């Protein structure tokens, strides 16, 4: 039963994504992509649960900790690099 | 009302913030606010998860966060704007690898409880696996640690078919009998191998499509992982990122007049035949001094950048030239083809870095009607995207591809190292047109020489 709710969420989110992203101008496509990388780091939510669960083997500790590190890398790296890029987009009036 | 419910409630807020973050990216004036909103959503999601009581020990989490945050900040601040494509490829790969590890942990601890679970687990490790290695290869190509050209070898198709067949057959076996840990590992291994062979035959100018497709995959993996661990936030975000990658892939393919299937499975090199044009025409060169005299009298100039601009790191010199032209009463615009560079929007970021106002950056469709009234078009490191053969030569491999009509300008300057062909390996007839003048040499040095002429002319 739960599966159908999850699919519901999936379908509506895809529509939302198409609606939002088709309005982003080509000017900002590179920052858009790094922003997508950053929010893709949301996998950190799953990684936290994996790393923080009761450690039942060395393997899960390694996998969990690596997952947290990789996801954090995406979140921190993604948002910072997006911010760096967006800061550069200026209109003439504001620069002079 | 329990803590689990509260955590899910916060997830909803996070989703809203992510959506608004993307919405605000619709304009350069609101984009930074969007980024901040999105980051806030991420922070809330992390805090809600930490508070949800699923975790028993925090020491490993702390270690992981410290390592990831340090490396992430380091790379984000150190990467040059010319390195953005490889940085993005690296992030795709890391996101996918994290997803694969989460899937693996879930499988290791809980196994696959039912049919849905084993199917989503299977899809997740296949797409995740090929995204990890595919992104690694893309990163290697973009950072020039691997040869950027398409790598082709005999039996490549057969090998790929074998890998696909293996992944499918073992997949069915695994879904029917999810307790087989050995199958899980073999499928993961095959998927990793498949990712390598999927990307190595794709070269140079097709990289914008590869990056967009991998972007889509990294979203899909987050989504399937969401199904594996029953997390709604992962599904929402994965769908958003997946849609993002699909839209960008479609835009890139349209700009090259090719289908996604053709880019990924049909190596471009195979199509190219040396178009032996009858008489060998002579391209006309021009000295920097003479070019300066023409530019000095120009009322409108359109600069068309391509990947060569990024290679020569000429963006700052170009901005200087543009400023001198404007001081001279000339109207300066920059025409940007959607596939110029190695990733969507690559040229915009480089020119923005050089402090060029974004309202001077024009899209292809906006600039083309203006080309006929342009005095000088300066092509810097672009080739195929200005080849007029795309408009009329049905035998050309790039026939039908939308191009920037540089040839319509009164005078065309082409800054180029040599007469070598572009990525597609085709002769550019524009170079032989009567209104075209070649300025050979390193793009940056040529532009700097032009700037020097303007400087000395002021006295």
Interface residues (C-beta under 8 A of the other chain):
Chain A: X2 X3 X6 X9 X10 X13 X14 X16 X17 X18 X20 X21 X22 X23 X24 X25 X26 X27 X28 X29 X30 X31 X32 X33 X34 X35 X36 X37 X38 X39 X40 X41 X42 X43 X44 X45 X46 X47 X48 X49 X50 X51 X52 X53 X54 X55 X56 X57 X59 X60 X61 X63 X64 X65 X66 X67 X68 X69 X70 X71 X72 X73 X74 X75 X76 X77 X78 X79 X80 X81 X82 X83 X84 X85 X86 X87 X88 X89 X90 X91 X92 X95
Chain B: X18 X19 X21 X22 X23 X25 X26 X27 X28 X31 X32 X34 X35 X38 X39 X41 X42 X45 X46 X49 X50 X54 X55 X56 X57 X58 X60 X61 X63 X64 X65 X67 X68 X69 X71 X72 X73 X75 X76 X77 X79 X81 X84 X87 X88 X91 X92 X94 X95 X97 X98 X99 X101 X102 X104 X105 X106 X108 X109 X116 X211 X212 X215 X218 X219 X222 X223 X225 X226 X227 X229 X230 X231 X232 X233 X234 X235 X236 X237 X238 X239 X240 X241 X242 X243 X244 X245 X246 X247 X248 X251 X336 X338 X343 X344 X345 X346 X348 X349 X352 X353 X355 X357 X358 X359 X360 X361 X363
